[in-house]
Amino acid sequence: MSKLLVIGTVAFDAIETPFGKTDKILGGAGTYIGLSASNFKNVDTGLVSIVGNDFPQEYFDLLHSKNINTEGIEVVKDGKTFFWGGKYHDNMNKRDTLITELNVLEHFNPVVPEKYKDAEIVMLGNLHPLVQNAALEQMNKKPKMVVLDTMNFWMDIALDDLKTLLKKVDVITINDEEAQQLSGEYSLVKAAAIIHEMGPEYVIIKKGEHGALLFHKDKMFFAPALPLADVFDPTGAGDTFAGGFTGYLAQEGELSFDNIKNAVIWGSNLASFTVEKFGVERIAGVTYAEVDERLSKFKELTKFSL
Amino acid sequence: MSKLLVIGTVAFDAIETPFGKTDKILGGAGTYIGLSASNFKNVDTGLVSIVGNDFPQEYFDLLHSKNINTEGIEVVKDGKTFFWGGKYHDNMNKRDTLITELNVLEHFNPVVPEKYKDAEIVMLGNLHPLVQNAALEQMNKKPKMVVLDTMNFWMDIALDDLKTLLKKVDVITINDEEAQQLSGEYSLVKAAAIIHEMGPEYVIIKKGEHGALLFHKDKMFFAPALPLADVFDPTGAGDTFAGGFTGYLAQEGELSFDNIKNAVIWGSNLASFTVEKFGVERIAGVTYAEVDERLSKFKELTKFSL
């Protein structure tokens, strides 16, 4: 049994896409990461987060049913859960944030449960770099791998904190625009080289429907996204990717470049399910047979015989 | 020896990118297609086009040095060669056309030399669909494969002609926005299905730096673009792709799905050279050792062991 520690938001989302809209439903980076990682065997996932007393028991029940340990989720008695609302444009590539109520997230001091302080893999979901660092500092053993997700917002308001944290990070996952902002380079090849210098030995650049690039020293690997007839709701795709990536590596144990490539494929595989329905519905219900069948499609997609 | 008939413009281009600008240099879809296809063995390439008397002998000499037959290039004694000038924006993904002088192209009646009327493969470069059709009608034997490139401009002004021609076409290569326009569908999976219904058994959707998708019945194949540190000038990348695609298939002869996948990889491989320098400079000078080495990089890029 390998331990995966996940730091990330557990939240309410309200989502509008050309296909419909939802009331407040379960969301948050930590939620997607945990649910995605739960598809792997022999992985003990602990989730560190914060919610208010409005967070329903049924959502805890869902996380427990997937064997996600929620000891590290603080419940603030007189607080309200973080709430995000957004609307996607016609082509799903851009979204507007309509509402952000930080609520309990405003005073989030992550507390890593004793049991997870020696986790082999630490997944730092998108949060203020100081919050991510506060969690990492509590480890009593150097993790085999620290993976960080972040976003342009933190580059705007907390770049120095982010850069300090990056020195302790093995893998960074960001999207193409964020990689360009962080590095100041348009070319993703050059951007990755600069971000390597900031700390992470592995740089994963997510390009949404255009797939993901993995950079490691002078090596490159490209994982396509599976072309889909319908993308229903892109929310959580990047976090699902991170959960699949870390979950696979926790299961396998060996952190070779070959396994890290496989982990990128697994992240892409699981993310392709999340976008098929609103919120966590699809990733929370996906079966082993489904992910296995889709893995075959990923293999076929880029295989050639030259 | 297999025959490849190419219909396409031979032109002067003036190009401006963030890295510099050129005076009138050799350009045109037919030029790029021919130069790209010249990298394959046992392929007899005939180019059908039109130029003015301002077209220099040295450019003919270049084409001849690559064993491209130019019998089908009409030289209009009192005419001027087609001239295009354009400027690329910072990120190279968008360009503005600054000048278009059709000149001799305005009255282009393609004449296929007798020798190429039984060509196995016909590559119809981007031109008015009626011009493409006029060339195709001159074949005295049904080609094994007809490949068509087109653009949004013809969808705007000659959609019916394009749709009539598509019924005779085996492979269409267009970019993602054009596929969306032609089909009326945003999803490329749905777009390809609709374009299949219009005639082509194979639909290739080019996504520039994001690679190319090949659709055939219910099968999909994805060829990545090689991530490059520097893209100097994207002009002609799509035509180079088409030349590599058809040149490889003419060389191999067998038009199986596996070979067509390989042809997409070869098209991507050669296109990755064209963008490294202005105009045709790089593709006209590339060596076998270089393309062979880059093919290895393409193989490595998507190989994984799951």
Interface residues (C-beta under 8 A of the other chain):
Chain A: D90 N91 Y186 S187 L188 V189 K190 K207 H210 G211 L213 K219 M220 F221 F222 A223 P224 P227 L228 A229 D230 V231 D258 K261 N262 I265 W266 L295 K299 E300 L301 T302 F304 S305 L306
Chain B: D90 N91 Y186 S187 L188 V189 K190 K207 H210 G211 L213 K219 M220 F221 F222 A223 P224 P227 L228 A229 D230 V231 D258 K261 N262 I265 W266 L295 K299 E300 L301 T302 F304 S305 L306
